[in-house]
Amino acid sequence: MSLNSYKPTAIFTGMLSSRSWGIVLAIVLCVVGLYALNHPNSKTSFCTVQNDLRFQQMFLNSTSNYTVSSYLRDLTLHPHLAGTQAALQTKQYVETHFKDLGLQTHTAEFEVLLSYPVHASLALHYRDGSSEDLQLTEPGMAGGVVVPYHAYSPSGSAFAKAVFVNHGSNEDYLALATLGVNVSGCVVIARRGEMSRGGVVEKAAEKGAVAVLLYTEGDMFGGVERGTVMDGLGDPLTPGWASVHGGEKLDMEQREVTQRFPRIPSMPISAENAETILRSLDGPRLPYEWRKDALRSKVQRVGPGPTLLNFTYQGEKKMVMIHNIFAVIKGWEEPDRYVLLGNHRDAWTYGAVDPNSGTAALLDIARRYTLLMHSGWTPRRTIVLCSWDAEEFGMVGSTEWVEKNLLNLGSKAVVYLNVDCAVQGPGFFARATPQLDNLLVAVTKKVKDPDSEEMTVYQTWAAREEGILIQRLSGIDSDFAPFLQHGGITSADLYYGKDFPVYHTAFDSYDWMTQYGDPSFHRHVAVAGIWGLLALQLAGDPILPFNYLSYAAQLQEHASSLRNLLGNSTSLHAITTSIQDLAAVAKQMEEEAKKLREQETTDDLLELKRHSLNDRLMLAERAFLDAEGLQGRPWFKHLVYGPINDNESKLVFFPGVANAITQATRMPTKDGLPAIQHEIWRVARAIQRAASALRGELI
C-alpha cells in the first residue's frame, strides 16, 4: 500500500484511541501501580509485572508510521555530511525534537580530523591513441552532494596501465600470479566484496600498485559508493583518548597517525565506468571463478593494459567540530545504571537508509517514551538516547565519547542497543552478544510483522530457511564497535533488510525509501517496536534478562569450529575447561535469578541481593577484555568478538587466535604453533574471568 493512501487524521485518531485505552487501564491499576512507583519497598512482584506489561502494550499501541515518515522526510531534505553546515542543521533538528518533548538533553562536542575531496579526474588513453574523460559524478547529482571519494585517501596521481584484480584479496592475487600477471606499477580496478575498502587499497599497495579504483556492482541507478579507507576507529590524532577541544593531539606526520591511512590513492567509480575500463583490457582471460555476474560476463581479460589510466585525486584533511546529542530519562531505582540506544545521523549524501531510517526510529521512540511518562511510567534504570556524529568516517563520534567516558561506562553501562540502517528492505536481522539471544527472541514475539498479516516478527523470522540466526559483532562497521570491542559492554545491532543497492550513493533518498525500501513505513515501525521494547525490558526488569547459558553454548560452538580448523596441532583443553566452568556458573545464576523473581514482596535485603546479581550479570562481559588488546591493534581489547586482520579467515570469532593462525602461515612451525597456543590461553583466561565475575567471589 502506498504511503499516500494513509490519512494523517485517521492515524492520529488511532493513536488517540490507543492512548485513551492506556489511560483507562492506568486508572484501573493506578492505586496499585502508582503507589508502587512511589513506594518501591512495598510493591509486589505481581504489581511490577502488570505495570511493565501495561506500559509495553502502551508503547506498541502508540506507534505511527506517518510520524516516522515525517521525521525521515525532514531529516533527508538536504545532504548532511559530517563537519558541514547542513550537518549542523540536522543536529539542531534532533536536539530540538528531544527538547520539545521535555527530555533532559545534552550535547558532547569533539574536535576531530576529517577528510574531504578537492579535485578528482580520470581519463582513459587507448592503444589507438584516442582518449576519453570519464564522468565521476552521479547522473543528476544535485548541489550539496559531495562528489564520490574515499575519506582519508592520500592525494596523488598516476599514469599507468589498468589491471583487474576481482575483489583484491590474497586469493585473487594468487590467481593473477598463476596467469603471469604482475600488478606492480599499475592502477588496479577492484570490485567491492567482503574486504574493507582500506584493506583492498592496502593489499594493492603491498603488491606494488600505484592507485586503486573501486566499484560496486548491482546499482541500477548508476550510483557510486563513497566511504572511508582509514584503518581503525575514532579520531586518528587521539588514539585511545578523547579529542576534546584544546586537548592533546598527535602531529599529522607521526607514524601512529600515518599508518592509519593507505599508502596509495584510491577513488570509487561507478559500475558503468568500471565496465568501460575493463572491456578495453587485453591480456589473459578472466579466471573461471571470477565470471559469476552480469558485469564480469562482459569482461573477458584482466590486463594489464593496453589501456592507460590518467588518474588524479586531491583531498584535504582538516579539523572540524562534531556533535553528539543525548536525551536522558532518569531511572527511579538504579539511576546510575544506563541502558543506551544509539544511532548516527551523519550521512554521505541524503542518508534515507543509512542512517536516518534509524534516526527516525530513535526520534519516534523518544516520542513514545514521552507518552508513557505522561501516563506515569518511569524506568527502573536510566535510559539514554544517543545521536552520534561522524560515524561514516570511522565511528568517530561514538568512539571519542566512549574513550572520554570509559571508566563510567565500564562500571555503569548495562547495554548498548545500536540501530544504523534500520530499514534496507524486507526481513528482520539481528547481531548481538549471546546473553541477549533469548530476550531478542521474546521481544520479536510481541511485535507484528510488517510484511505478513496476522504474524509476528518472530514467526516470519523462524520460518526462514536458516531459522532464527543471530549473528555476532566481530565487525567494526557501526557504532556498537567501541562499546563492545573497547569497552566490553553487552551490545546488539538491529535492522530490516540485508543489503540495498543505493548504499552510500546520491540515490539514498526519501524517494528511494518510499518507492522501494519501505513505502508504508511499517518496517520502520517494526524496528522501532523491537528496539524500544528491548530497552523497556532492560531498563525495567528487576533482574536483568541476560542469559549466560546462551553465551556458554555459543562459546562451545566456537571452540568446536576452532578444533575442526586446527585439528590436533594445538590443545584446546584450557578453553573447553573454562567454558564448562562458565556454563556451570551460568546455570547457578539462572537458578538464583529464578528464586529472586519468585519473591512475593521486596525488602532491603532482597534488593541488595538483586542488585548484586545484576552487577555480576552486567560486568561479566567486561571480563572478555584484555588490557594488552589484540596483537598489532591494541585498541581492540575483546578476545571473543573483534576485527579479524585476514578477510579470508575461516574464523569470525576469537580474533587473536584467528590473527595468530594467519601469521603462523608465514612463520616456521616451531614459532607459529606456540603463538597460536598463547592466544588460545588468552581466550581461556578471559572466559575464566567471565565465570569468576558471574560467581562474584574472590576465591
CORPE-V146665 format. One record per helix or strand of 2 or more residues. SS is the DSSP state (H for helix, E for strand). FROM is the first residue (numbers start at 0). LEN is the number of residues. If there is no record, write none. Layout:
SS FROM LEN
SS FROM LEN
This chain:
H 2 3
H 7 31
H 39 3
H 44 17
H 64 11
H 84 16
E 103 22
E 130 3
E 149 2
E 155 9
H 169 9
E 186 5
H 196 10
E 210 5
E 226 2
H 254 4
E 264 5
H 270 8
H 287 3
H 293 4
E 302 27
E 333 11
H 355 19
E 380 8
H 390 3
H 395 9
H 405 7
E 412 11
E 427 5
H 433 11
H 456 6
E 469 2
H 479 7
E 490 6
H 509 8
H 521 19
H 547 19
H 572 25
H 603 21
H 654 10
H 668 27
